[in-house]
Amino acid sequence: MGEEIIASGFDAERFTEFRDRLQRELNLLEGWFKSARFSEAPPVGGFEVEAVLIDAGGRPAAVNDRFLAGIGDPLVVPELSRFNVELNTPPLELKGRALSRMEAALRATWERCQACAAGLDVELLMTGILPSLEDGDLTIDRMSSRERYRLLNREVFRLRRHRPITLDILGREHLRTEHQDVMLEAAATSFQIHEQVPASQAANRYNAALLISAPMVAACANSPFLFGRDLWDETRIPLFEQAVAVSRLATSHSNRVTFGSRYVKGSLIECFEENVHAFDVLLPILSDQPSGRLPHLRLHNGTIWRWNRPLVGFGPGGGPHLRVEHRVVPAGPGIADTIANAALFFGLMEWFGGGDIRVAEALAFAQARGNFYSAARHGLRAAAVWLGGRACGMRDLLLEEVLPLAGRGLEGLGIDETDRRHYLGIIRERVKSGRNGATWQREFKRSRGADMLTLTRRYRDLQRGGQPVHEWEV
């Protein structure tokens, strides 16, 4: 989905041809799994950070076309709305001072972006949902200029028979609104963590990503408000799931943003098979690329937003590799917090996915899924059912078990001890204090009132300061 797409319209013949090519590429991919063609290289980590452009008053600024023209960096790209952009950094092998190097790379990109934004009298903000965002900001005229977004919007509503999207979230308060476009998706900005995984461990590491989604979203929650309403600790989760639903019917595949239906049993081919056989084609763009690059399968995979999404990539020599994209974490609250969140993920992936633990046997899928939605709703206050069927509170689970295991996982990867202590120390202090981005925002509202512009500006000032969120004062 990162490539520009141009098409004036899709007819039945185009859909038929696309499905034929999709099936051929699926067959090719299945052969790769059977012949063990994928890379067995050690884990490599990377990420994408979505950010919001805001003006001096804290309101969204729809100027990403001018910003992107000014920055001229292929690692900084547009997102759905004209007030959003995405920042990328080069992936790194997970060893030594990889985490410090990731932070340095992100800071360098962030500073270049802020310098460019300042020339437009705007700046970038990392936050799961911009507190000052209003429903009226999400209009079709604020959609980014890339053609693929308009095609996506058109095809989602074709499948919906042009019925409006209803957003209905019951949290601490209740929000219900309708949209005639997919722009609600633009309200959710994420920190998407990628791990290239050894092929022989790919299935278990994918299952591990499902298992650890609950503690990840609880520790990292940063999206309590939408349109001024106090909803879930991580409101991005229900927001994104409803924003691109292709049907009003509550079927298992009406929602293209999903936690999934089960663990992987044998290999990641199961996810790709489900994608092809259970999800309608949204964008039947016919590619001239050779089938060995899987252009149609990868495009289709990019229109199914699993919270943990398997990906196929290709190395410099053209050989294929497997990645897991972890999408549950919001953007922000700051750069130090962001890399700490990545450290927690990489450590837990190594501990649960890279060793002898068989995740599918350790915790039932239904319990992993239930933990995830409980954590998204209640954050650090969530209850969980953990390995062996133990009932526990999320904060105790993180402090007493999850964080020590993440440390052992990072040690197993060969991550430098200084990095391990520093970044997991940020998570530990965050959990001990009970202050992640979501709780800080709620504390501010209780102390200073419900003015979302004031909250946004204070959040911006503290993000500028560079301290992790557990040190932020209200």
Long-range contacts (C-beta under 8 A, 24 or more apart in sequence): 1-148, 1-299, 1-302, 1-303, 2-77, 2-302, 3-148, 4-146, 4-147, 4-148, 5-146, 5-147, 5-148, 5-151, 5-283, 5-285, 6-147, 7-147, 7-151, 7-283, 7-285, 10-155, 10-284, 14-284, 14-286, 15-281, 15-284, 17-284, 17-286, 18-281, 18-284, 18-285, 18-286, 18-296, 19-281, 19-284, 21-286, 21-291, 21-296, 22-276, 22-281, 22-296, 22-297, 22-300, 23-276, 24-291, 25-291, 25-294, 25-295, 25-296, 25-297, 26-272, 26-273, 26-276, 26-297, 28-291, 28-292, 28-294, 29-269, 29-272, 29-294, 29-297, 29-312, 30-269, 30-273, 32-320, 33-267, 33-268, 33-269, 36-199, 36-200, 37-319, 37-320, 38-199, 38-202, 38-319, 38-320, 38-321, 38-322, 39-196, 39-198, 39-199, 39-315, 39-319, 39-320, 39-321, 39-322, 40-198, 40-199, 40-200, 41-196, 41-198, 41-321, 42-93, 42-94, 42-95, 42-198, 42-413, 43-93, 43-94, 43-195, 43-196, 43-197, 43-198, 43-346, 43-349, 43-350, 43-354, 43-413, 44-91, 44-92, 44-93, 44-94, 44-195, 44-196, 45-91, 45-92, 45-93, 45-94, 45-98, 45-102, 45-193, 45-194, 45-195, 45-196, 45-342, 45-346, 46-88, 46-89, 46-90, 46-91, 46-92, 46-193, 46-194, 46-195, 46-196, 47-88, 47-89, 47-102, 47-191, 47-192, 47-193, 47-194, 47-338, 47-342, 48-86, 48-87, 48-88, 48-190, 48-191, 48-192, 48-194, 49-86, 49-87, 49-88, 49-106, 49-126, 49-191, 49-192, 49-331, 49-338, 50-79, 50-84, 50-85, 50-86, 50-87, 50-189, 50-190, 50-191, 50-192, 50-331, 51-84, 51-85, 51-86, 51-87, 51-113, 51-124, 51-125, 51-126, 51-189, 51-331, 52-83, 52-84, 52-124, 52-125, 52-126, 52-127, 52-130, 52-189, 53-83, 53-84, 53-85, 53-117, 53-122, 53-123, 53-124, 53-125, 54-83, 54-122, 54-123, 54-124, 54-125, 54-130, 54-132, 54-456, 54-460, 55-121, 55-122, 56-121, 56-122, 57-453, 57-457, 58-132, 58-453, 58-456, 58-457, 58-460, 59-132, 59-137, 59-453, 60-130, 60-132, 60-133, 60-137, 61-120, 61-122, 62-142, 63-120, 63-122, 64-144, 65-144, 65-145, 66-120, 67-113, 67-116, 67-117, 67-120, 67-122, 70-116, 70-119, 70-120, 71-112, 71-113, 71-116, 73-109, 73-112, 75-109, 76-109, 76-113, 78-144, 78-145, 78-146, 79-144, 79-186, 79-189, 80-143, 80-144, 80-149, 80-182, 80-183, 80-185, 80-186, 81-138, 81-142, 81-143, 81-144, 81-183, 81-186, 82-142, 82-143, 82-144, 82-145, 83-137, 83-142, 83-186, 84-144, 84-186, 84-189, 85-113, 85-124, 87-113, 91-194, 91-196, 94-195, 94-346, 94-350, 94-413, 94-414, 94-415, 95-413, 95-414, 95-415, 96-414, 96-415, 96-416, 97-416, 97-418, 97-419, 98-415, 98-419, 99-339, 99-342, 99-343, 99-346, 99-415, 99-416, 99-419, 99-422, 99-423, 100-416, 100-418, 100-419, 102-339, 102-342, 103-335, 103-336, 103-339, 106-335, 106-338, 106-339, 107-335, 110-335, 123-460, 125-332, 125-456, 125-459, 125-460, 125-463, 126-189, 126-191, 126-331, 126-332, 126-333, 126-334, 126-335, 126-338, 126-463, 127-189, 127-222, 127-223, 127-330, 127-331, 127-332, 127-333, 127-437, 127-459, 128-188, 128-189, 128-190, 128-221, 128-222, 128-223, 128-234, 128-235, 128-236, 128-330, 128-331, 128-332, 128-437, 129-187, 129-188, 129-189, 129-223, 129-225, 129-226, 129-235, 129-236, 129-239, 129-330, 130-187, 130-189, 130-456, 131-225, 131-441, 131-452, 131-455, 131-456, 131-459, 132-452, 132-453, 132-455, 132-456, 133-187, 133-226, 133-227, 134-227, 134-228, 135-177, 135-227, 138-179, 138-181, 138-183, 138-184, 138-186, 138-187, 139-181, 139-183, 140-180, 140-181, 140-183, 142-183, 142-186, 143-181, 143-183, 143-186, 148-283, 151-283, 152-182, 152-244, 152-282, 152-283, 152-303, 153-181, 153-182, 155-282, 155-283, 156-182, 156-244, 156-246, 156-282, 157-181, 159-246, 159-247, 159-280, 159-282, 160-245, 160-246, 160-247, 160-248, 163-248, 165-242, 165-243, 165-244, 165-245, 166-242, 166-248, 167-239, 167-242, 167-243, 168-242, 169-226, 169-229, 169-231, 169-232, 169-235, 169-238, 169-239, 169-242, 170-231, 171-229, 171-230, 171-231, 171-232, 171-235, 171-377, 172-230, 172-231, 173-229, 173-230, 173-231, 174-229, 175-226, 175-227, 175-229, 175-231, 177-227, 182-243, 182-244, 184-239, 184-242, 184-243, 185-239, 185-240, 185-243, 185-244, 187-226, 187-239, 187-243, 188-223, 188-236, 188-239, 188-240, 188-243, 188-330, 189-236, 189-330, 189-331, 190-236, 190-327, 190-329, 190-330, 190-331, 191-220, 191-329, 191-330, 191-331, 191-332, 191-338, 191-341, 191-342, 192-325, 192-326, 192-327, 192-329, 193-325, 193-326, 193-329, 193-341, 193-342, 193-345, 193-346, 194-311, 194-323, 194-324, 194-325, 194-326, 195-323, 195-324, 195-326, 195-345, 195-346, 195-349, 196-313, 196-321, 196-322, 196-323, 197-322, 197-323, 197-324, 197-349, 197-353, 199-321, 199-322, 201-353, 201-354, 202-267, 202-268, 202-310, 202-322, 202-324, 203-264, 203-265, 203-266, 203-267, 203-268, 204-352, 204-353, 204-354, 204-357, 204-358, 204-359, 205-324, 205-349, 205-353, 205-354, 206-264, 206-268, 206-271, 206-308, 206-310, 206-324, 206-353, 207-263, 207-264, 207-353, 207-359, 207-360, 208-348, 208-349, 208-352, 208-353, 208-357, 208-359, 209-308, 209-324, 209-326, 209-349, 209-353, 210-259, 210-260, 210-263, 210-308, 210-359, 210-365, 210-368, 210-369, 210-372, 211-352, 211-359, 211-362, 211-363, 211-368, 212-345, 212-348, 212-349, 212-352, 212-402, 213-259, 213-307, 213-308, 213-326, 213-328, 213-368, 213-371, 213-372, 213-375, 214-368, 214-371, 214-372, 214-374, 214-375, 214-382, 214-384, 214-394, 215-344, 215-348, 215-375, 215-384, 215-394, 215-397, 215-398, 215-402, 216-326, 216-328, 216-329, 216-341, 216-344, 216-345, 216-348, 217-328, 217-329, 217-372, 217-375, 217-376, 217-379, 218-375, 218-378, 218-379, 218-380, 218-382, 218-394, 218-398, 219-341, 219-344, 219-380, 219-398, 219-427, 219-430, 219-431, 219-436, 220-328, 220-329, 220-330, 220-337, 220-341, 220-344, 220-436, 220-437, 221-330, 221-375, 221-376, 221-379, 221-380, 221-436, 221-437, 221-438, 221-439, 222-330, 222-331, 222-332, 222-333, 222-436, 222-437, 222-438, 222-441, 223-330, 223-437, 223-438, 224-438, 224-441, 224-442, 225-441, 225-445, 225-452, 228-450, 228-452, 230-442, 230-445, 232-376, 232-377, 232-378, 233-375, 233-376, 233-377, 233-378, 233-379, 233-380, 233-381, 233-436, 233-438, 233-439, 234-328, 234-330, 234-375, 234-376, 234-377, 234-379, 234-438, 236-330, 237-307, 237-328, 237-373, 237-376, 238-376, 240-305, 244-305, 246-280, 246-282, 252-278, 253-278, 253-279, 256-282, 256-303, 256-304, 256-305, 257-305, 257-306, 257-307, 258-304, 258-305, 258-306, 258-307, 259-306, 259-307, 259-308, 259-369, 259-372, 259-373, 260-306, 260-307, 260-308, 260-369, 262-365, 263-359, 263-360, 263-365, 264-360, 265-360, 268-310, 268-322, 271-306, 271-310, 272-297, 272-301, 272-310, 275-300, 275-301, 275-304, 276-300, 279-303, 279-304, 307-372, 324-349, 328-372, 328-376, 330-437, 332-437, 332-463, 333-436, 333-437, 333-440, 333-459, 333-462, 333-463, 333-468, 333-469, 333-472, 334-462, 334-463, 334-466, 334-467, 334-468, 334-469, 335-466, 336-426, 336-466, 336-467, 336-468, 337-426, 337-430, 337-437, 337-468, 337-469, 339-423, 340-423, 340-424, 340-426, 340-427, 340-430, 340-468, 341-427, 342-423, 343-406, 343-410, 343-415, 343-419, 343-420, 343-423, 343-424, 343-427, 344-402, 344-403, 344-406, 344-423, 344-424, 344-427, 346-409, 346-410, 346-413, 346-415, 347-405, 347-406, 347-407, 347-408, 347-409, 347-410, 347-413, 347-415, 347-420, 347-424, 348-402, 348-405, 348-406, 348-409, 349-409, 350-409, 350-410, 350-412, 350-413, 351-405, 351-406, 351-408, 351-409, 351-412, 352-405, 352-409, 354-409, 354-412, 355-412, 362-387, 362-388, 363-387, 379-436, 379-438, 379-439, 380-431, 380-434, 380-436, 380-439, 395-431, 395-434, 398-427, 398-431, 399-428, 399-431, 399-432, 403-427, 403-428, 403-431, 426-468, 426-470, 429-468, 429-470, 430-468, 430-469, 430-470, 432-470, 433-470, 435-469, 435-470, 435-472, 436-469, 436-470, 437-469, 440-469, 440-472, 440-474, 443-474, 444-474, 447-474, 448-474
